[in-house]
Amino acid sequence: MTYSFRFIALVALFITCLIAANITGVKLISVFDQVLNAGIVIFPVSYIIGDVLTEVYGYRETRRVIWLGFLCNLIVVAAIWVGLVLPAASFWDGQEAYERILGATPRILGASFLAYLVGEFANAVVLAKMKIATEGRFLWARTIGSTLVGQGLDSLVFITLAFAGTIPPAALAGLIVTQWLVKSAYEAAATPLTYAVVGYLKRSEGVDVYDRDTRFSPLALSD
């Protein structure tokens, strides 16, 4: 299959947002007295792009993009780890800062990877199935509905696996709900932009895939 420049550009943006979110997410920020990580500025954009990919090109192509994003993120993490363990130059005084900012613990990394896969695949499956059920109508309901599911699972899996046992249960639940609502609100606010991009791509690409005969297993890459 020959991929258009538009499709390749969307994939590149998706992966860039994913990696940028994981790197910037080490910083905690305060927004209206709510504690969030800085990755929340860019991470929801990956969901918006995922919605566009699924809506226009279908779940099959989105599934490949999700796994490609996972692989690229894994490579970045591996490269950071190699940089961490390599001996520092005698005159370089940034090792401690490097370790503190980029040296994520295995628990955090594992939680992040699993949450990404669960959330992104849930988002894509829900949107694709809703498209069939609604016969392509109510795009706003599909994008927001799939995001509520995907972002909810992403927040639940990541925060639970990363922080359970280290902060009180009430605070843990509050953090999950806050992350979920902020990310979902982000998606809802971007609905007009999503409509514009989807409309443009469907017209210019001549593509509007319905996954009626698709196997929705995340592992069925050859389908």
N, C-alpha and C positions, 0 to 999 in steps of 0.2 A: 504493500500500500504506500502511495506517495502522500506525504504530509505537507500541507500548505505552510507558508511562512506564518500565517495567523495562528495556526495550531501550535507550531513550534514556539512562537512568542508567548502564548498562554502557558505552555509547559515550563518555559524558562522563568516566567514570573511566579508561577506556583512554587517552584523549587526555591527560588530566591527568597520569597516570603517565608517559606518554611524554615530555611536555614537562618535567616535573619532573626526570626522570632525566637529560635532556640538559643542564639548567641546573646541577644539583648534581654532575654527573659531572666537572666541572673540578677538583674536590678529590680528591686521592689520599689514601687511608686505609690503615692497616696493621691487618690482622686475622690474628692468630696468625702474625705475621711474614710475611704475604703482602700484597703491594701490590695494592690494588684501587681503583677509583674510587667515590666516594660514591653515584653513581647506581645502584649495584648493590643498594642498599637498596630502591628502588622500581621499577626497570626490570623485574625478573622478574614483577611484578604485572601488567604489560601482557600478558605471555605467558599468565598464568593467565586473565585476562579474555578474551584471544583464544581460548583453549581453550573457555571457556564459550560464547562467541558461536558458534564453529564447531559445537560439539556440539549446541547447542540450535537455533540459527537457520540453520545451514548455511554452507557456504563462500561462496555468492553474497553473503550479507549481510556476512560477515566481510571479504570482498574490498573492499567499499565502505568499510567502517570503516577498513581499513588505509590506503587511499588518502586518506581524510578525515584520518586522523592525520598522514599525510605532509604534506598541504596545510597543516594547522594548525601543524605544526612549522616549516614553511617560512615562514609568516607571522610567527611568533615570532622566527625568526632574522632576517628582514628588518627587523622592528621594532627589534630590538637593534642591528642594523647602522646603521639610520638614527639611533638615539640616540647611537651611537658617533661618527658623522661630524658631527652637528650641533654648532655652536660652544658651548662651555661658558660658563656665566655667569662673570663676572670673579671672583666671590667663592667659586665652587665649586672645591674642591680634590680632588674624587674622580675626575677623568678617568683618571688612571693606574690606579687600582684598577678602574674600570669596564672599561678596555681589557684589563687582565690577567685578570680573571675572566670577562668575557662576550665578549671579542674573539677567539673561536676562529679559527684559521687556515683558509683554504679547504680545505686538505688534510684537516684534522680533520672539518670539516663534511661534505665529500664522502664521506669514509669512513663517517661516522655515518649519513648518509642512505641510502647503498647497503646498508650492513649491516642497517639496519632493514627495508628492503624485502625483501632476500634472506631474512633470518631469519624475519620474520613470515609471508611467503607460504609458505615451506617448512614452517613449523609448522602452518599451517592446512591445507595440502594433505595432509600426512602424516596428520594427525588425521582429516580427512574420509575419506580412502581407507581408513584402518585401521578406521573405524567401519563402513564397508560390508563389509570383509573379515571382521570379527568379528561382524557382524550386531548391532551395538550393545552387545556384551558387553565386559567388561574395560576399563572406562573408565580405570582407573588405568594400564593398559599403554599406552593411546592417548595420555593426557596426558603421561606421562613419556617415552614413545618419541618423540612429536612434538617435545617440548622438547629432548631430546638432539640431534635433528637441527637444529631451528631455532636454538637457542642456540649450538650448535657452529658453525654457519655464520655467525651474527652475530658471534661472538667472532673467528673466523678472518678474516672479511672486514674488520672494523673495525680490529683490532690490526695486521694485516698492512699494510693501506693507510695507516693513520695513523702507524705507527712503524717500518716496514721501512727499514733504512738508517740509523736513528738510534740503535738499541740493538743489542747483539750478537744473532745468530740464536738462540742457546741461551736467552737471556733472553726473546726474543720468543716462542719456542715455549712456554716456561714460563708466560708471561703469558696466552697463549691458552688453555692447558689449565686454568690456575687459574680464569680467568673462566668457562669452560665448566662446570667441575665445580661451582663455587659456585652459579651460576645454576640448574643442573639440580637440585642438592640442594634449593634453595629451592622449586622447583616440586614436587619429591617430598614435601617436608614439608607443603606446602599441599594435598595430595591429599584429606584429609578435608573441608576447606573447599570444594574444588572439587566433590566429590560432593554436599555439602549444597546448594550454590547451583544446580547443574545439576538436581538433583531438584526443588527448589522451583520453578524456572523452567518445567520441563517440565509440572509439575502445574498451575501457575497460568496459564501461557500456552496450554497445550494444544498445544504445538509440539514436534516432535522430528524434525528434517529429516535425511534421508539424501540425499547428493549423487550419486545413481546416474546421473543424466542431465546432470550439470553439466560445463561446459567449465572446466577448471582453469587456463586462461591468466590471468595477473594482469591482462591488459589487456581482458578480455571483460566490461566493466562492465555491458553491456546484457543479459547472459545471465541 
